[in-house]
Amino acid sequence: MARRLWFERQTFLVVQEDRLTVNGEVDATIRYEDFRLLDDPQPRLSSAKGLADPPLLRPFKISLEDGHGQGSVQVTFHEILANQVVKPEELGQVS
């Protein structure tokens, strides 16, 4: 699958993504908006020098549109919790 990405000039965040067909036509467009810092209590360590990486921004609004104008979906997050531990029983599995 080929993709075409648009970056915001100052932050280098991906703000739009086109997914292309083998013929180069737009099959779907995804737009990312409302970037916010997550409350992540665990600092991420850079593997290169052992220093903490800057916190990541995540999009709280994602819009998807079919390349042929047949449909669209908009997802808005009110809260995103990073790296939460998921127990087997929460997945319907008992160990």
N, C-alpha and C positions, 0 to 999 in steps of 0.2 A: 504494500500500500504506500503510495506517495503522499506526502503532506507538504503544504505550504504554510509557513508560520509568519506571523507579524509580531514584532517586539515593540514594547514601549521604549522610546529613545533613552530616557534618563534612568530607568530602573532595570531595563532589559527583561522585563516580565513578558511572557507570551500572552498577548491579548486577543489573538484570533488564530484559528487553525482551520485550514481547508483540507479536507480529505479528497484526494483526486482519484478518478478512475484510471484504468490503464491507458485511456485515450487522452488523459490530461484534463477532463471535464470535472467540475466541482460536484462531488457526490454528496457532501455535507459540509456545513460551516459551523464551527463552535466558537463562541465569543466568551471571554473570561473578563469579569468586572468586579468591582468592589473588593479590592485586595486588602486584607487585614493581617496583622500579626496574630499568631496563635499563642495562647497561654500555655507554653510548653515548659514545665518545671525542670526538665532534663536538658542541659546544654549539649549540643551536638559537637563531637570532636572531629576535627579535620584529620584524616589519616596521614596527611603529608607532614605536618609539624606538631601534632598533638595540641593545637590551639583550638579554641572554641570558634566555630563558624558563626557568622551572623544569623539571626533568626530568619526563618523563611516566611514569606507572605503567601497566603492562600486566597483564591478567589471565592467570595461568598455568593456570587451570582454567576451562573453558567447558562448560556442560551445555545440551543442546538437547532439548526434549521436544515431541512432536507434540501439538497441542491436543485431539486426540480420544483420547489415551492409547494410540495404536497403536505408538509406538516412541520410543526416546530414544538419545542419543549423548552420551558424555562425553569431552572432549579435555583431556589434561593435558600441558603443555609442561614439559620439563626445562630447556630453554634457548631463549631468543629472541635472535636477533642482528638488530639494527636496521640498515637502510640498507646492506646488503651489496651489493657490485658483482657482478652476474651477467654472465658472459661469454657471447657467442652460442653457443660450443661446448658450454656447460653446458645450454643449452636445446635441443640437438640441431640447431642451425643453424650452418652454417659460412659465414663471409662471404668 
